[in-house]
């Protein structure tokens, strides 16, 4: 069934790395995404990874995918105060009728 | 133009009012979506349109009525809403239903039902 889980809160110091974790249940998931939502705003697509990949790097962002454990992580290097936001992972699997299923979101707080 | 534009940004309506939320994109996307997001919760899918036809209705109450008059516009008509319908309503679009590169989201309409 549809179930994407994330830890609810993460606090880091400015300049440190942040790692946000996500687990999903559908082994047929083909695409996985990370979205960022700042207060009062819509969702901004940060990055995505295909299920045939293990890792994707995009500037300060690194996505790791462990298909065996159905675990997805987002690492933000040199975290800045502007990275404070809610981060949602989402999966898209064919059996969900071509819709994205979102996790509950992780609140990232960056302390200066 | 790479945006999804939603209007209004904020809306306060009474339970007997009729109002509409509007969503517009000029990226040539042929799939458009309405999501509802309560505070501190993930977005929940309401409706999906593909090539101006309703593709998915996630068992949404009839007091929410979507409309897709053309490939660039998506409306959500609201009537006889309840206070628990207060939420952020997000519109999104994608090139087509076979989502690969994710959706483009608008900034949302913050709806308060009084």
Interface residues (C-beta under 8 A of the other chain):
Chain A: X31 X33 X35 X40 X41 X42 X43 X44 X45 X48 X88 X90 X92 X97 X98 X99 X100 X102 X103 X104 X105
Chain B: X4 X6 X33 X40 X41 X42 X43 X45 X48 X56 X90 X92 X97 X98 X99 X100 X101 X102 X103 X104 X105 X106 X107 X108 X110
